[in-house]
Amino acid sequence: MKLFRLSTYRLFRPSIFGYHKKMADPFKVMVMSDLHFSYQVTDQKLNAIVRQVKNLAPKYILMPGDLVDTLDMVDADSELNRFLNFLKSLGELATVIISVGNHDMYRKPKGGRHGWQYGETNQLFDQIRQLKNVHLLDNQVYEDQYIYCLGYTQSPAYYKAKKGVTENLSQMIKELQSLPENYLYHLPAKKIKFALIHSPVFLNDSEIKYQLREFDYFISGHMHNGVVPPVFDELINNSRGLISPTKKFAPDNSRNTLRTYADKLLVVGALTTFHESIKPFNKMNAFFPSYMALMEFTAKKTYARKPYIRHTYKNW
């Protein structure tokens, strides 16, 4: 399906405009996730994403992980250059802030063996960081005049199966506690504070929320919109999907998560719903759009009662 599904959230945040007199209203932050770059992600699609960003004109682009499908997808120089040129084009339009997803750490085993193995990421990450206006955060922080962003990397240990559960709550708590205290606490009051965390599983847990209490928003992907088909996506207005990446049925926190001002979590669907690694299911991309979200912060009182939320479809 050659469609973008854009979710626009207009959010009443008058205080930030009081701090920054010259701030544009609305102040636009775009969210995209799970590109799963591979030879199957065509130049036509990459160019369409760039055009969509240009038309929407955000100040920032937040990308919470899974930029590549597996590390071997950018082993060839031609594919690596294609991937880096795409990020370079985004960096020419907005400040790009990226966190690390599980696929960004995987490599297919050689010799046709089953399963995945964790590969060396330093070279790719360094090449991304060399791009102008593109910031890859691997348990690091980006901060400027307007925003504060933590890019928290859920480690391989978090994703590995333990007693039948892939996402491991105790591992996530341990990893967050190991971060420098100044990454999580005493954060700047005059800036919008984002935590980019690839998997949203456990982000409703009370202990996790307590550790991340100073952040305004948690930005996640990973759930691929719960693989809910587009028509049902419009009819079923809750946060559950059909299936999670770990084969769990009816997973929560998969979609439609940011609905009230009490909500902090925004889970965006995938730019590529069925990735190269799950042949032959990747043929089903013909039935799913590419998902994007646009957060528009405003001081207009019309949006004070609840967020304005709109879902629109556009050809790419």
Buried (B, 14 or more C-beta within 10 A) or exposed (E): BEBBBBBBBBBBBBEBBEEBEEBEBBBBBBBBBBBBBBEBBEEEBBEBBBEBBBEBEBBBBBBBBBBBBBBBBBEEEEBBEBBBBBBBBBBBBBBBBBBBBBBBBBBBEEEEEEEBBBBEBEEBBEBBEEBEBBBBBBBBBBEEEBBBBBBBBBBBEBBEEEEEEBBBBEBBBEBBEEBEEEBBEEBEEEBBBBBBBBBBBBBBEEBBBEBBEBBBBBBBBBBBBBBBEBEEBEEBEEBBBBBBBBEBEEBBBBBBBBBEBEBBBBBBBBBBBBBBBEEEEBEBBEEBBBBBBBBBBBBEEEBEEEBBBEBEEBEB
